[in-house]
Amino acid sequence: MNILVTGANGQLGNEMRIIAKSSSDNFVFTDVVELDGNHTTILDITNLDDIRSIVKSHNINVIVNCAAYTNVDKAESDVDFCRILNAQAPKNLAEAIKEVNGLLIHVSTDYVFGGDPYNTPCNEDQKGTPTGVYGQTKLEGEQNIQSVGCDYAILRTAWLYSEYGKNFVKTMLNLTSTKPALKVVFDQVGTPTYALDLAKAISAVISEYKGGNWSKSGIYHFSNEGVCSWYDFTKAIAAYAGNNECDIQPCHSDEFPSPVKRPAFSVLDKTKIKNTFNISIPYWTDSLMQCMSNMNVLKK
């Protein structure tokens, strides 16, 4: 199998590079820039002709789209580019892979929800109710893929973190080790997701596709198991790192004004992906400890 990965220099893209090291498949990692130490093929996914060219020249069977515009606040003032990257680019990828009868695996987000006061885990069939440009354009991207009619698997995820790039875990490791006190919101509830666990789930989807007779196109939810607030998440990060001097206190979201309203409850129901692809999902604290161990910041 020949697999094209977009956004290869991001959190999930770097975890896909880890997966590739133990895979018999041939991976082509792409991004808009090349970073030192990572071989990257330059690809602009907003250009359909460029995608078609690389898909055909490398005989691509599967595209894994890890690329996205993810700056939630900035998206409110950068609407056009956000829509190009989150809505139009996935359509381009879907059209290119359909032409070669391949599979598109696209990563989406819990931010497609948020407009309704949910209090039970969100399933794949719930109507999208995004509250900002980021969530709206990601929902449009999902709809565009479905309209093209290619074989696809859309994986919605949430609260992604890893050893790579900028993320909540790294930010809180820094703040809880340098600040005497910290306030963190407790009224936004969801589940952290270790990007390596998501990469393993993507690998499971690819393995299923190899079996032929693909009939599993659809939307799937993936995050780690369990539920917490950003406050609980921060308390765990600090405890596992041994950053016990910082006084971490819960606060309301309105104490941190933002141009966009974030989902108050975006816990994802993972029943469908577990049953369809026969995968087991780790509990969020177990994965957090594994990631922090890999970063050499876990207190022994």
C-alpha angles and dihedrals in degrees: 000000000000112000127192117204119195123199088030095164094058130088097275094035091057091050088051087056088057091050091050092059091069097036129100089213124099113244128199110197116203138182139146093262136029118236126206111269095016120091104221132177110219113240132164105207091194087071112076095193091054091052092048090051096053093042091055098039092052095036090235119201100177134028118201108196110206094154122106146139100256106168096113097189097042091049089072090068098029096056101145098052092041089055093047092053100037102035111019098038094056088052089052091051091048092051093048095049092044090058090062095037092245136139129263117206107192127187116220135169149248086240088085081081130053108094095091126058098249119184100172127063112283116245128205095257096057115114113257113248106177119183100201145031094267094055093040094052092046089053090049088052091055091049092048092054091050092048092056091059100221124143105274148163116202112199116196113201139172145213094006120197137164145152088279135078127345118326144145096269093055092045093051093045088058097043097045090050096048107030125073091211138015137186119211128180117256098181096076111078130188141109130281116234124209105218092221090060090051090049089053090051090051088051089054090053090050091050090052090050091055089064090071129224092080110203101152103092109145148093119298133185122225132176131124117282123269136040134262144150125243086257092056090046091053093047090054093048092051094045094049091049093046092241093148099148095073115093103222115195132182120243141173123265092242089068087071106049114212134179089235134049110236123213111275093202120020105152107154124222106228098186094109098053093043093052097039098048099024095236132154118220122210123232112260097245092050091053092045090055091048092052093046090049089053088051091050092236099108111115109240 
